[in-house]
């Protein structure tokens, strides 16, 4: 989840400079990786659970496997099976987390090791969010999202994540930023506020939210319903369409979830403080 996302500049390559508070949450895909001997480097990828996510060589998890094989100069047949639970085009980083999982586990399955700086470099080549998911710890992300400063986030409440039944294209969301660019240093100011004991609830913000809500009123309505349901704060994650509300506990979050009817998807979850599978 992006709990704070500030757009602070635009680079010559077209990417935007960000300062974003990112947190891993307990919503998972299943990533099954199998390696068999082969005289060639082969990667296959199948996907279930989300018809909008393609399998095959175009899937970012398959690209991660191919990058590992090429870097290690290995020949093997790698089969990846993804069971999707993280909604796609929702600003939740589902594809990036799948790619990071492959980067973490595939070298060991090949009987090899990759140093952490190499994993980080391969991750960034795959996508701006992938380096965050390699370690999956609360962090302030800068640059295009690759420069990470890990933090201890004291928040212990529950999150209610709501995904309206629509997808938001990331490039479109950035092209439709309504507000002028936030001044640099917003991330540093946020971290200082946390160090001084400021409540997380008062720090949630997303520079992309106004532009997305103008074109997708379902996102705006979801934020309003979260607040009406007792959330202490609510914000859109990333480029949307997912929104998240902060609640004091799981019971309050589950009670608020009743306001959301299908086909919207809801998740009561929590912030993770260390990578589920251990650090690489």
Backbone bond lengths (Angstrom), bond angles and torsions (degrees), N, CA, C in turn:
res aa  C-N    CA-C-N  psi(-1)  N-CA   C-N-CA  omega(-1)  CA-C   N-CA-C  phi
1 X - - - 1.453 - - 1.524 109.15 -
2 X 1.337 116.09 143.13 1.466 121.46 166.08 1.527 107.03 -95.16
3 X 1.311 117.45 112.80 1.460 120.36 176.37 1.516 111.44 -88.74
4 X 1.303 116.17 -23.80 1.467 121.60 172.09 1.517 106.67 -142.03
5 X 1.329 116.76 129.25 1.455 120.54 178.72 1.522 108.18 -136.58
6 X 1.332 114.97 112.19 1.455 121.62 178.69 1.518 109.29 -113.17
7 X 1.323 116.36 131.74 1.462 122.24 175.49 1.518 106.87 -97.60
8 X 1.345 116.37 112.48 1.470 120.01 -170.11 1.531 113.63 -111.66
9 X 1.317 118.32 -1.04 1.459 119.68 179.23 1.514 110.99 177.85
10 X 1.332 115.69 169.15 1.454 121.64 176.13 1.514 108.64 -128.65
11 X 1.327 116.03 131.59 1.453 122.00 -176.18 1.512 111.30 -88.33
12 X 1.334 115.02 165.34 1.464 119.95 -179.78 1.520 112.42 -66.01
13 X 1.356 118.00 -22.15 1.462 120.88 179.60 1.529 112.35 -85.76
14 X 1.334 117.06 3.52 1.453 121.11 178.15 1.510 114.78 96.29
15 X 1.334 117.65 -17.68 1.453 120.33 178.04 1.528 110.76 -75.21
16 X 1.333 115.59 154.57 1.455 120.79 177.71 1.525 110.58 -97.19
17 X 1.317 115.24 146.52 1.461 121.57 173.48 1.523 108.39 -85.19
18 X 1.327 116.30 133.47 1.456 121.94 -174.83 1.520 111.45 -122.99
19 X 1.311 114.84 156.29 1.464 122.86 164.30 1.517 105.04 -134.38
20 X 1.328 116.02 108.94 1.466 119.84 -167.24 1.524 111.51 -137.93
21 X 1.320 115.77 133.56 1.456 121.57 172.26 1.521 107.79 -86.18
22 X 1.321 116.73 112.44 1.461 122.53 -177.24 1.524 109.96 -113.52
23 X 1.322 115.58 137.79 1.463 120.26 178.81 1.521 109.58 -133.11
24 X 1.329 117.69 138.63 1.470 119.79 172.17 1.521 109.76 -79.15
25 X 1.329 116.16 143.86 1.461 120.90 179.69 1.523 109.35 -127.74
26 X 1.329 114.87 164.68 1.464 120.36 -173.00 1.528 111.35 -86.81
27 X 1.335 116.27 59.33 1.466 123.24 170.32 1.518 105.69 -124.44
28 X 1.319 118.14 124.93 1.451 121.12 -168.15 1.521 113.56 -127.86
29 X 1.326 115.37 147.97 1.461 122.54 156.82 1.527 107.65 -93.16
30 X 1.319 116.29 159.64 1.469 120.79 168.21 1.527 107.90 -97.30
31 X 1.332 116.40 129.95 1.458 122.17 -179.74 1.532 108.01 -121.51
32 X 1.334 116.01 109.33 1.459 121.60 179.83 1.531 108.16 -103.67
33 X 1.318 116.32 125.16 1.468 121.10 -178.61 1.526 108.53 -124.71
34 X 1.324 115.81 126.93 1.467 121.89 179.09 1.522 108.81 -127.01
35 X 1.328 115.75 138.17 1.467 121.38 -178.83 1.520 109.09 -120.96
36 X 1.332 116.13 131.40 1.461 121.91 176.48 1.520 109.18 -127.84
37 X 1.336 117.28 150.38 1.466 119.29 177.84 1.524 111.30 -61.77
38 X 1.307 115.97 145.49 1.462 120.81 178.59 1.520 108.23 -161.21
39 X 1.323 116.70 149.83 1.459 120.14 176.51 1.524 110.90 -79.72
40 X 1.334 116.84 -10.74 1.457 121.78 178.89 1.528 109.99 -122.22
41 X 1.318 115.51 161.32 1.465 121.05 172.68 1.521 107.55 -87.40
42 X 1.329 116.87 113.32 1.455 121.71 -176.21 1.520 109.45 -130.39
43 X 1.320 116.41 138.37 1.462 121.08 178.93 1.528 108.56 -132.37
44 X 1.335 115.74 126.03 1.455 121.45 173.62 1.515 109.64 -120.64
45 X 1.327 117.16 147.38 1.465 120.71 -177.41 1.527 109.16 -144.79
46 X 1.327 116.33 125.71 1.450 121.70 175.25 1.525 109.12 -119.54
47 X 1.328 115.87 151.33 1.465 121.48 -175.28 1.519 109.22 -131.75
48 X 1.331 116.23 134.70 1.463 121.28 171.14 1.522 108.39 -131.83
49 X 1.336 115.42 156.11 1.456 120.46 176.74 1.505 115.11 97.79
50 X 1.340 118.28 -12.52 1.465 121.28 178.99 1.514 107.97 -154.81
51 X 1.328 116.64 104.81 1.460 121.09 -176.77 1.526 112.40 -67.03
52 X 1.332 117.27 -16.49 1.454 119.78 -179.50 1.511 114.45 -83.33
53 X 1.322 117.97 -5.22 1.465 121.80 -178.66 1.516 108.78 -103.14
54 X 1.323 118.37 119.07 1.468 120.26 -178.01 1.521 112.14 -76.24
55 X 1.326 115.54 148.95 1.450 120.31 170.82 1.514 109.80 -94.13
56 X 1.316 116.20 -161.53 1.456 120.56 176.57 1.515 113.31 76.21
57 X 1.325 115.07 -165.70 1.463 121.71 -173.34 1.523 112.79 -66.31
58 X 1.345 117.77 -21.41 1.447 120.47 -178.92 1.508 114.55 -78.23
59 X 1.332 118.19 -13.48 1.456 120.45 178.31 1.523 109.93 -70.23
60 X 1.309 117.34 139.20 1.464 120.33 -175.31 1.529 111.88 -64.12
61 X 1.334 118.23 -28.42 1.466 120.05 176.21 1.524 110.51 -66.35
62 X 1.333 116.65 -39.06 1.467 120.33 175.90 1.519 110.72 -65.18
63 X 1.330 117.33 -39.45 1.456 120.72 177.45 1.522 110.78 -62.85
64 X 1.332 117.00 -36.52 1.461 120.18 177.29 1.525 110.92 -63.90
65 X 1.338 116.40 -43.25 1.463 119.73 178.44 1.522 110.96 -62.79
66 X 1.326 116.94 -42.65 1.452 120.62 179.13 1.523 111.02 -62.49
67 X 1.329 116.73 -38.84 1.466 120.34 179.22 1.528 111.34 -64.23
68 X 1.333 116.83 -39.45 1.475 120.50 178.55 1.525 110.30 -66.05
69 X 1.327 117.52 -46.40 1.461 120.55 -179.84 1.525 111.05 -59.71
70 X 1.336 116.08 -44.18 1.458 119.54 -178.76 1.525 111.21 -66.01
71 X 1.322 116.97 -42.32 1.468 119.24 -178.78 1.517 111.37 -65.66
72 X 1.319 117.23 -39.47 1.465 121.46 -178.75 1.524 112.62 -86.04
73 X 1.336 116.85 -4.59 1.459 121.88 -177.54 1.525 110.04 54.05
74 X 1.328 115.48 47.24 1.458 122.61 -178.37 1.523 110.41 -104.65
75 X 1.315 115.54 146.15 1.460 121.37 169.47 1.525 107.54 -112.28
76 X 1.319 115.92 120.80 1.462 121.94 179.92 1.519 107.33 -163.14
77 X 1.329 115.54 158.78 1.458 121.50 173.41 1.517 107.95 -99.08
78 X 1.309 116.65 113.99 1.465 122.67 -177.53 1.530 108.60 -107.49
79 X 1.317 115.50 122.25 1.468 121.24 176.44 1.518 108.67 -110.38
80 X 1.327 115.86 127.14 1.465 121.98 179.14 1.526 108.27 -117.98
81 X 1.319 115.62 131.37 1.461 120.96 174.82 1.518 108.38 -123.47
82 X 1.319 116.10 119.14 1.463 121.54 -179.36 1.522 110.16 -105.44
83 X 1.308 116.30 129.35 1.460 122.52 170.64 1.527 105.99 -108.83
84 X 1.327 115.72 105.54 1.455 120.92 -171.39 1.529 111.81 -82.83
85 X 1.315 115.19 128.48 1.467 122.50 170.56 1.527 110.65 -124.36
86 X 1.317 116.79 -24.93 1.459 120.76 176.78 1.529 107.56 -78.91
87 X 1.323 118.75 119.11 1.471 120.18 -178.01 1.531 111.33 -60.47
88 X 1.323 116.03 142.57 1.461 120.79 178.85 1.522 110.37 -85.24
89 X 1.323 116.05 159.46 1.469 123.74 -179.03 1.526 111.29 50.24
90 X 1.336 115.54 42.37 1.461 120.52 -177.90 1.522 112.41 -122.28
91 X 1.334 117.89 -1.19 1.458 119.90 -177.48 1.508 113.37 77.60
92 X 1.337 116.69 25.83 1.463 121.77 -177.88 1.527 113.26 -111.36
93 X 1.319 118.22 -0.84 1.460 120.91 174.63 1.512 115.38 69.30
94 X 1.334 118.12 29.65 1.463 119.34 -177.41 1.511 113.44 -60.36
95 X 1.334 117.78 -47.19 1.456 119.90 179.27 1.510 112.24 -65.25
96 X 1.328 116.95 -39.38 1.466 120.40 179.42 1.520 111.41 -64.56
97 X 1.331 116.89 -38.21 1.466 119.11 178.92 1.525 111.07 -68.55
98 X 1.338 117.94 -36.03 1.468 120.62 176.15 1.528 110.56 -62.44
99 X 1.335 116.41 -44.68 1.463 120.28 179.35 1.521 111.18 -61.89
100 X 1.336 116.25 -42.69 1.460 119.77 179.61 1.526 111.27 -62.73
101 X 1.342 116.47 -38.24 1.464 119.46 178.25 1.523 111.22 -61.33
102 X 1.326 116.87 -41.68 1.466 120.44 178.78 1.525 110.18 -64.66
103 X 1.331 117.26 -43.47 1.467 120.07 178.12 1.529 111.15 -59.07
104 X 1.311 116.67 -35.67 1.461 120.81 -177.06 1.524 112.67 -73.17
105 X 1.347 117.20 -41.16 1.460 118.88 -169.45 1.516 114.38 -98.99
106 X 1.327 118.12 -27.53 1.459 119.13 -172.56 1.523 113.65 -64.37
107 X 1.333 120.72 -42.58 1.471 117.91 178.96 1.525 112.76 -55.44
108 X 1.331 117.35 -41.73 1.460 119.92 179.86 1.517 112.28 -65.35
109 X 1.335 116.62 -37.59 1.466 119.82 177.94 1.524 111.49 -65.95
110 X 1.317 116.47 -24.89 1.467 121.42 176.68 1.528 112.27 -88.48
111 X 1.337 116.38 0.23 1.455 120.55 -177.87 1.518 113.02 75.24
112 X 1.321 116.67 24.56 1.455 121.88 -177.57 1.531 109.47 -125.66
113 X 1.335 114.43 171.42 1.462 119.69 174.61 1.517 108.78 -132.10
114 X 1.316 115.70 147.88 1.460 121.46 172.98 1.521 108.29 -119.43
115 X 1.331 118.07 130.24 1.466 119.39 176.95 1.519 110.64 -65.07
116 X 1.325 115.35 151.81 1.460 120.61 -176.15 1.524 113.05 -55.16
117 X 1.355 120.53 -41.67 1.466 118.54 178.62 1.529 113.14 -61.68
118 X 1.336 116.82 -33.72 1.466 119.88 178.26 1.520 110.84 -69.50
119 X 1.337 116.39 -42.23 1.464 120.24 176.92 1.527 109.77 -59.56
120 X 1.335 116.70 -42.89 1.465 120.24 -179.77 1.524 111.23 -63.25
121 X 1.328 116.63 -38.69 1.469 119.74 -179.62 1.527 110.83 -68.07
122 X 1.327 116.65 -44.50 1.460 119.90 177.75 1.528 110.78 -63.05
123 X 1.329 116.18 -37.98 1.459 120.44 -179.98 1.521 110.99 -61.61
124 X 1.322 117.07 -45.45 1.464 120.54 -178.56 1.521 111.32 -65.62
125 X 1.333 117.56 -33.30 1.457 120.25 177.62 1.522 111.30 -65.03
126 X 1.329 116.76 -27.47 1.463 121.30 -179.07 1.529 112.26 -81.26
127 X 1.328 116.99 -35.66 1.462 120.21 -178.12 1.505 111.21 174.60
128 X 1.332 116.12 153.30 1.462 120.76 -173.51 1.529 112.83 -64.32
129 X 1.344 118.33 -29.63 1.470 120.90 -178.00 1.523 113.13 -87.25
130 X 1.323 117.82 -14.56 1.467 119.68 -173.08 1.528 112.39 -63.35
131 X 1.359 120.95 -40.24 1.472 118.83 178.59 1.520 113.39 -56.73
132 X 1.326 117.78 -36.36 1.465 119.70 178.96 1.526 110.79 -60.76
133 X 1.333 117.05 -42.81 1.460 119.95 -175.46 1.529 113.03 -75.04
134 X 1.319 118.07 -16.23 1.466 119.26 176.20 1.524 109.88 -62.45
135 X 1.329 117.33 -41.42 1.465 120.62 179.03 1.516 112.58 -99.03
136 X 1.328 117.47 -30.45 1.470 122.70 176.65 1.525 112.11 49.52
137 X 1.321 114.89 62.70 1.461 121.69 173.20 1.519 107.38 -133.85
138 X 1.337 118.19 151.24 1.464 118.93 176.42 1.520 110.47 -52.82
139 X 1.332 116.31 134.63 1.458 119.61 -173.85 1.517 110.29 -155.17
140 X 1.332 115.11 152.77 1.451 121.40 165.19 1.520 106.45 -91.75
141 X 1.336 116.09 120.96 1.460 122.09 -177.96 1.521 108.80 -103.77
142 X 1.334 115.54 131.72 1.460 120.68 179.01 1.528 109.00 -126.35
143 X 1.322 115.89 178.29 1.457 120.61 -173.98 1.525 108.07 72.24
144 X 1.339 116.88 -133.35 1.464 119.64 172.88 1.527 110.49 -89.27
145 X 1.326 115.33 6.17 1.455 121.93 179.98 1.509 112.70 121.75
146 X 1.350 116.54 -0.39 1.464 120.28 -173.03 1.532 113.69 -91.64
147 X 1.342 118.50 -20.46 1.464 120.99 -179.04 1.525 108.03 -91.17
148 X 1.328 115.60 109.09 1.454 121.71 -169.47 1.517 111.54 -111.31
149 X 1.326 115.73 130.64 1.466 122.43 171.41 1.522 106.86 -116.47
150 X 1.340 116.61 107.75 1.453 120.52 -175.08 1.529 110.45 -74.63
151 X 1.324 115.51 143.45 1.459 120.38 -175.51 1.522 109.87 -134.39
152 X 1.333 114.80 160.20 1.464 121.66 172.09 1.516 106.69 -97.68
153 X 1.320 116.48 110.24 1.451 121.18 -176.85 1.525 108.58 -98.62
154 X 1.318 118.47 117.02 1.470 120.31 -171.96 1.525 114.84 -78.13
155 X 1.321 119.38 -5.01 1.466 120.56 -174.53 1.525 110.75 -62.62
156 X 1.331 116.97 131.50 1.466 121.86 -177.29 1.528 112.50 -121.16
157 X 1.323 118.59 6.62 1.458 120.72 -178.80 1.517 112.43 -79.22
158 X 1.313 115.93 -172.30 1.464 122.80 179.82 1.525 110.03 -102.73
159 X 1.310 115.37 158.09 1.455 122.74 176.18 1.522 108.75 -116.64
160 X 1.324 115.46 138.88 1.459 120.95 169.54 1.521 106.68 -112.28
161 X 1.329 115.68 113.34 1.458 122.20 -179.37 1.523 108.25 -101.14
162 X 1.319 115.91 126.86 1.457 122.07 -179.45 1.526 108.70 -120.31
163 X 1.334 116.34 129.32 1.462 121.63 179.69 1.524 108.40 -118.41
164 X 1.331 117.50 103.56 1.471 119.31 176.54 1.532 110.38 -61.34
165 X 1.338 117.43 158.79 1.472 120.60 -175.85 1.523 112.48 -79.11
166 X 1.314 116.26 63.62 1.461 121.57 177.79 1.517 107.80 -158.09
167 X 1.328 114.76 157.83 1.456 120.76 176.97 1.513 109.87 -113.10
168 X 1.314 116.42 145.71 1.461 122.07 177.84 1.520 108.05 -119.31
169 X 1.323 116.27 122.70 1.455 120.59 178.71 1.527 109.82 -71.94
170 X 1.335 116.64 130.12 1.461 120.84 -175.32 1.522 111.93 -61.15
171 X 1.341 116.89 -45.40 1.469 119.82 -178.94 1.525 110.66 -61.73
172 X 1.334 116.74 -39.73 1.462 120.26 178.14 1.529 110.61 -62.22
173 X 1.339 117.05 -44.00 1.460 120.62 -177.68 1.520 111.22 -60.77
174 X 1.329 116.80 -42.13 1.466 119.09 -179.98 1.523 111.29 -70.95
175 X 1.328 116.78 -32.26 1.464 119.51 178.78 1.518 111.78 -71.54
176 X 1.338 117.53 -16.17 1.450 121.29 -176.75 1.527 112.29 -114.24
177 X 1.329 116.48 30.50 1.461 119.99 173.12 1.526 107.82 -62.01
178 X 1.319 116.23 122.05 1.466 120.30 -175.03 1.518 111.34 -82.44
179 X 1.310 116.59 -44.06 1.464 120.14 -176.84 1.528 110.17 -79.76
180 X 1.337 115.31 157.08 1.456 119.09 172.67 1.518 109.09 -65.70
181 X 1.319 116.41 161.48 1.457 120.79 -176.00 1.526 111.08 -60.80
182 X 1.323 114.95 139.39 1.461 120.71 176.16 1.524 109.49 -70.61
183 X 1.318 116.73 145.93 1.464 120.03 178.98 1.517 110.21 -66.89
184 X 1.318 116.32 145.51 1.462 120.95 178.13 1.534 109.68 -62.67
185 X 1.319 114.20 151.52 1.456 119.83 -178.42 1.511 113.44 98.16
186 X 1.350 116.86 -0.96 1.466 119.33 179.56 1.520 110.97 -60.68
187 X 1.332 116.49 -38.89 1.456 119.79 179.51 1.511 112.18 -65.21
188 X 1.311 116.45 -41.73 1.466 120.21 178.58 1.522 110.60 -63.71
189 X 1.328 116.46 -41.26 1.469 119.51 178.45 1.521 111.05 -64.14
190 X 1.334 116.95 -37.85 1.465 119.67 177.71 1.530 110.72 -63.50
191 X 1.327 116.49 -45.32 1.468 119.31 -179.37 1.522 110.95 -62.79
192 X 1.323 117.24 -39.43 1.471 120.19 178.12 1.520 110.93 -64.52
193 X 1.324 116.61 -36.82 1.463 120.27 177.09 1.523 110.55 -63.10
194 X 1.329 116.78 -42.48 1.462 120.28 177.88 1.526 110.85 -63.94
195 X 1.326 117.10 -41.22 1.467 121.28 179.33 1.519 111.28 -62.87
196 X 1.346 116.54 -31.62 1.465 120.57 179.37 1.522 112.00 -82.85
197 X 1.327 116.63 1.02 1.455 120.30 176.63 1.502 115.18 93.88
198 X 1.341 117.91 13.60 1.461 120.16 178.50 1.522 109.99 -64.66
199 X 1.325 116.12 144.58 1.459 120.91 179.21 1.525 109.97 -72.13
200 X 1.326 116.11 138.97 1.457 120.99 179.12 1.528 111.02 -58.67
201 X 1.327 116.44 -32.88 1.462 120.73 -176.83 1.526 112.64 -57.05
202 X 1.315 117.38 -30.99 1.451 120.44 -177.79 1.508 114.69 -86.12
203 X 1.331 117.02 2.94 1.458 120.89 -173.24 1.525 113.37 -114.40
204 X 1.323 117.59 -1.37 1.458 120.33 -177.90 1.530 110.54 -72.99
205 X 1.344 116.05 128.98 1.461 121.09 -179.13 1.525 108.36 -161.09
206 X 1.325 117.05 153.41 1.462 121.15 177.77 1.526 108.24 -149.97
207 X 1.316 116.53 115.11 1.462 120.85 -178.61 1.526 113.09 -67.37
208 X 1.332 117.66 -17.03 1.465 120.59 178.99 1.528 112.60 -88.36
209 X 1.310 117.24 -12.50 1.463 120.71 -168.21 1.527 112.35 -65.62
210 X 1.323 118.92 -43.38 1.456 120.34 -176.12 1.526 111.02 -61.72
211 X 1.330 117.18 -44.75 1.457 120.42 -179.69 1.515 112.25 -63.63
212 X 1.343 117.25 -40.85 1.458 120.57 178.71 1.527 110.44 -67.37
213 X 1.331 116.99 -44.36 1.464 119.90 -177.75 1.524 111.64 -65.07
214 X 1.325 117.60 -31.68 1.462 119.85 178.11 1.530 111.81 -61.27
215 X 1.331 116.10 -35.05 1.466 120.16 -177.82 1.519 113.43 -99.29
216 X 1.316 117.27 -19.72 1.463 121.55 -178.48 1.535 108.92 -128.66
217 X 1.324 117.62 83.89 1.470 120.27 -176.60 1.524 113.56 -61.22
218 X 1.333 117.88 -20.17 1.474 119.53 177.11 1.521 111.08 -60.89
219 X 1.326 116.66 -33.85 1.465 120.04 178.87 1.519 109.88 -67.37
220 X 1.324 116.33 -45.79 1.462 120.41 178.33 1.521 111.41 -61.16
221 X 1.333 116.96 -42.29 1.463 120.42 179.56 1.529 111.02 -63.64
222 X 1.328 116.76 -36.69 1.464 119.92 179.19 1.523 111.05 -64.06
223 X 1.332 116.51 -41.05 1.465 120.12 176.50 1.527 110.00 -61.38
224 X 1.324 116.31 -45.10 1.463 120.37 -179.21 1.522 111.47 -62.48
225 X 1.337 117.13 -41.97 1.465 120.22 179.90 1.529 111.54 -66.02
226 X 1.318 116.93 -36.21 1.464 119.42 176.68 1.522 110.62 -61.99
227 X 1.327 116.30 -45.70 1.459 119.42 -179.66 1.531 110.76 -66.38
228 X 1.333 116.96 -40.53 1.460 120.22 177.98 1.526 111.43 -65.06
229 X 1.340 116.57 -27.27 1.454 121.40 -179.68 1.510 114.42 -84.35
230 X 1.329 117.42 2.74 1.456 119.76 174.95 1.509 116.00 107.93
231 X 1.339 117.80 5.93 1.469 118.98 177.22 1.528 109.83 -64.05
232 X 1.317 116.40 140.64 1.462 120.01 176.19 1.520 111.41 -77.84
233 X 1.331 117.21 -18.94 1.461 123.18 174.89 1.517 107.24 -166.66
234 X 1.333 116.00 155.36 1.468 120.51 178.81 1.518 108.60 -148.32
235 X 1.354 115.72 147.20 1.463 120.22 -177.27 1.522 108.67 -156.10
236 X 1.322 116.34 154.98 1.460 121.24 173.10 1.517 108.97 -77.19
237 X 1.308 117.24 144.11 1.461 121.55 177.79 1.517 110.38 -95.39
238 X 1.324 117.00 129.46 1.451 121.35 176.23 1.509 111.54 55.47
239 X 1.333 115.90 -132.67 1.457 120.97 179.07 1.523 112.18 -90.85
240 X 1.348 117.92 9.86 1.451 121.42 179.30 1.531 111.08 79.70
241 X 1.311 116.52 172.94 1.444 127.48 17.36 1.533 114.58 -95.39
242 X 1.323 118.62 -0.26 1.459 121.52 -176.96 1.521 110.38 -67.88
243 X 1.334 115.61 142.59 1.459 121.95 171.36 1.521 107.32 -125.83
244 X 1.326 116.01 156.21 1.456 120.87 -177.22 1.517 109.33 -133.27
245 X 1.320 115.60 138.76 1.455 121.87 174.50 1.518 110.02 -117.87
246 X 1.322 116.02 144.58 1.458 122.11 178.11 1.530 109.23 -95.02
247 X 1.335 116.47 131.44 1.454 122.59 -179.41 1.521 109.76 -131.59
248 X 1.319 115.89 153.59 1.463 119.70 -175.57 1.527 112.55 -66.53
249 X 1.352 117.02 -29.99 1.460 119.40 -179.74 1.524 109.61 -159.13
250 X 1.322 115.42 172.98 1.452 120.78 -177.64 1.516 113.56 -64.63
251 X 1.329 117.34 -34.14 1.469 119.81 -179.78 1.526 110.63 -63.25
252 X 1.321 117.23 -44.04 1.462 120.55 179.28 1.523 110.76 -65.46
253 X 1.343 116.94 -38.51 1.462 120.05 179.40 1.517 111.22 -66.71
254 X 1.323 117.41 -41.54 1.477 120.41 179.73 1.531 111.24 -66.55
255 X 1.318 116.17 -34.37 1.463 119.19 177.72 1.533 110.02 -66.13
256 X 1.315 117.04 -41.93 1.467 120.90 179.19 1.523 111.52 -67.83
257 X 1.332 117.36 -28.19 1.466 121.17 -177.93 1.526 112.01 -64.06
258 X 1.324 117.34 -21.51 1.467 120.45 -177.49 1.527 112.09 -66.23
259 X 1.323 117.38 -17.85 1.472 120.29 -178.77 1.519 112.48 -76.07
260 X 1.325 117.09 -11.32 1.460 120.47 -174.30 1.521 109.91 -105.14
261 X 1.318 114.81 121.07 1.460 120.77 -177.48 1.521 110.06 -97.67
262 X 1.317 115.76 153.26 1.456 120.33 174.05 1.520 109.49 -61.28
263 X 1.341 118.05 149.20 1.466 127.71 12.32 1.518 115.88 -88.50
264 X 1.328 119.24 11.08 1.468 119.06 172.55 1.533 108.92 -60.63
265 X 1.329 116.01 145.36 1.463 120.94 177.80 1.515 109.41 -108.21
266 X 1.321 116.99 139.02 1.464 121.23 -178.30 1.524 109.59 -127.77
267 X 1.320 114.99 145.56 1.462 122.00 179.34 1.525 108.09 -137.67
268 X 1.307 117.28 126.79 1.461 121.45 168.81 1.512 106.60 -96.34
269 X 1.309 116.51 120.69 1.457 119.52 -171.24 1.528 110.36 -145.85
270 X 1.321 116.10 -168.66 1.461 121.68 -177.52 1.525 108.92 -146.71
271 X 1.312 115.93 164.78 1.454 121.42 175.47 1.529 108.86 -81.15
272 X 1.327 116.99 131.82 1.462 122.06 175.44 1.526 109.13 -88.78
273 X 1.307 115.83 146.38 1.462 120.00 -178.31 1.518 114.18 -109.91
274 X 1.319 116.21 -4.65 1.453 120.43 173.08 1.514 107.86 -151.78
275 X 1.322 116.11 159.35 1.446 119.97 -178.67 1.519 110.74 -62.97
276 X 1.352 119.21 133.49 1.460 121.60 -176.13 1.519 113.58 -56.49
277 X 1.331 117.40 -34.91 1.450 119.55 -175.68 1.520 114.06 -100.47
278 X 1.336 117.11 9.52 1.450 119.07 -175.61 1.521 109.65 85.55
279 X 1.299 117.49 153.16 1.461 121.00 -177.44 1.514 110.51 -76.24
280 X 1.351 117.97 150.27 1.467 120.61 -178.07 1.513 110.88 -68.30
